[in-house]
Amino acid sequence: MDNSFSSSMYLPCTLFETVSRFDDRSADDMQCGDMGERELLALGLRDISAKVDPYRLVRYDLPNRYELDSPFSSSVSGVKISHQQCVDILFNEMKELSQMFSFEGKYKMLIGEMIDHFRFGNGCGFYSERLNLAFHERLNSYLQDNPRLLVESYIGKFFSKKNYNYPELLHEIKYTLLRSALPKFNSNEDRINGLGITVHDIAAQSITLFSLQEYAMGWSAALFFEAQDHFGLDVIDIQNKLYNKFRFFRIWFFLQRHRDFAFKPFFTNFHTVEKIGKW
């Protein structure tokens, strides 16, 4: 027997979606160019760069200063530069500083690509096969409350019953997924492999059942996991006592939120299709 349930179950069917919406441009971390010098200074963003004062467009005549937190003096001498030169310096410095969060593994180049997209992408969505692979690997790397495993287990139990009840199946799967642990990139390893600095926590996720078939000796199904993060910083981020100590985040926030720079944050999109079943 080979039965497809696409019609009786109205597939594809969304099994789970986070409260946080996809493509939410109203989020604070998706704002740009909304602050002036006064607002930024009020957030403690006085010492932005070790190489340049972006408020005054002055390049320092001093060696690089890479201490985590050493506010500059307004009397520091320097050379007046253009706005474009300041942008070049800040993005180059941001890339250099990113290496402390991304120096090991096959995903370490992602942050450089995303910084370039931040600079030149004009807010367009970012897509990467490397991130798709990382999402697939993370989804298959843990056992406790894994959503893929929970769905597989419940469908297996469903087909062991003599009387099928499709609405009950979907209802129970959706309920089961409420206790699942969605994949994130916040492990200790992610702090150095490039995934923590590029994605870390995922803003929005959804799980869709695309197909479900029963065979004489088993069954198969396809699940589509879709995710989206925001490559942008909000006020809460920059007020975080840890993040605020790093120039990397101060430069990022300045480039995004200062009205004279206003580089647009963007949505990072990734997905994976997972085949489950019993053959």
JOVEN-V128167 format. One record per pair of residues at least 6 apart in sequence whose C-alpha atoms are under 8 Angstrom apart, sorted by the first residue. I is the first residue (numbers start at 1). GAP is how many residues later the second one is. Records with the same first field share a line. If there is no record, write none. Layout:
# JOVEN-V128167
I=GAP + GAP
This chain:
# JOVEN-V128167
1=213 + 214 + 215
2=211 + 212 + 213 + 214
3=210 + 211 + 212
4=207 + 208 + 209 + 210
5=6 + 206 + 207 + 208
6=6 + 205 + 206
8=158
9=157 + 158
11=198 + 199 + 200
12=196 + 197 + 198 + 199
13=195 + 196 + 197
14=192 + 193 + 194 + 195
15=155 + 158 + 159 + 162 + 191 + 192 + 193 + 194
16=158 + 161 + 162 + 190 + 191 + 192
17=187 + 188 + 189 + 190
18=186 + 187 + 188
19=185
20=183 + 184
21=182 + 183
22=181 + 182 + 183 + 206
23=244
25=6
28=205 + 206 + 207
29=201 + 202 + 203 + 204 + 205 + 206 + 236
30=200 + 201 + 202 + 203 + 204 + 234 + 235 + 236
31=201 + 203 + 225 + 226 + 233 + 234
32=224 + 225 + 226 + 227 + 230 + 231 + 232 + 233
33=223 + 224 + 225 + 226 + 227 + 228 + 229 + 230
34=223 + 224 + 225 + 228
35=222 + 223 + 224
36=222 + 223
37=18 + 221
40=6 + 214 + 218
43=195 + 196
45=205
46=25 + 26
47=6 + 22 + 23 + 24 + 25
48=6 + 199 + 202 + 203 + 206
49=41 + 44 + 198 + 201 + 202
50=10 + 14 + 15 + 16
51=8 + 9 + 11 + 13 + 14 + 38 + 42
52=6 + 7 + 8 + 34 + 37 + 38
53=6 + 7
54=32
57=23 + 24 + 25 + 26 + 29
58=20 + 21 + 22 + 23 + 28
59=19 + 20 + 21 + 22 + 27
60=16 + 17 + 18 + 19
61=16 + 17 + 18
62=16
68=177 + 178 + 179
69=176 + 177 + 178
87=174
90=161
91=24 + 28
93=155
94=153 + 154 + 157 + 158
95=16 + 17 + 20
97=150 + 151
98=13 + 14 + 150
100=92
101=90 + 91 + 92 + 93 + 95 + 96
102=6 + 7 + 9 + 89 + 90 + 91 + 92 + 93 + 95
103=89 + 90 + 91
104=88 + 89 + 90
105=88 + 89
106=87
107=23 + 86 + 87 + 88
108=84 + 85 + 86 + 87
109=85
110=84 + 85 + 88
111=83 + 86 + 87
114=12 + 84
117=9
118=113 + 145 + 146 + 147 + 148
119=144 + 145
121=143
122=141 + 142
123=140 + 141 + 142 + 143 + 144
124=142 + 143
125=141 + 142 + 143 + 144
126=140 + 141 + 142 + 143
127=141 + 142 + 143
128=141 + 142
129=141
131=139
132=138 + 139 + 140
133=139
135=48 + 135 + 136 + 137
136=135 + 136 + 138
138=45 + 46 + 47
139=7 + 9 + 44
143=6
144=37
145=34 + 35 + 36
146=34 + 35 + 36
147=30 + 33 + 34 + 35
148=75 + 126 + 128
150=26 + 27 + 30
151=22 + 25 + 26
152=124 + 125
154=19
155=14
156=121 + 122
158=6 + 11
184=16 + 17 + 18
185=10 + 11 + 14 + 15 + 16 + 17
186=10 + 14 + 15
187=9
190=6 + 7 + 10
191=6
198=33
199=30 + 31 + 32 + 69
201=28
202=25 + 26 + 27 + 28
203=24 + 25 + 26 + 27
204=23 + 24 + 25
205=20 + 21 + 22 + 23
206=19 + 20 + 21
207=16 + 17 + 18 + 19
208=15 + 16 + 17
209=12 + 13 + 14 + 15
210=11 + 12 + 13 + 14
211=9 + 10 + 11 + 12
212=7 + 8 + 9 + 10
213=6 + 7 + 8
214=6
217=62
218=59 + 60 + 61
219=58 + 59 + 60
220=55 + 56 + 57 + 58 + 59
221=54 + 55 + 56
222=51 + 52 + 53 + 54
223=50 + 51 + 52 + 53
224=47 + 48 + 49 + 50
225=46 + 47 + 48 + 49
226=43 + 44 + 45 + 46
227=42 + 43 + 44
228=39 + 40 + 41 + 42
229=38 + 39 + 40
230=35 + 36 + 37 + 38
231=34 + 35 + 36 + 37
232=21 + 24 + 33 + 34
233=19 + 20 + 23
234=19
237=6 + 7
238=6 + 11 + 12 + 15
243=6
244=6
254=7
255=6 + 7 + 8
256=6 + 7 + 8 + 9
257=6
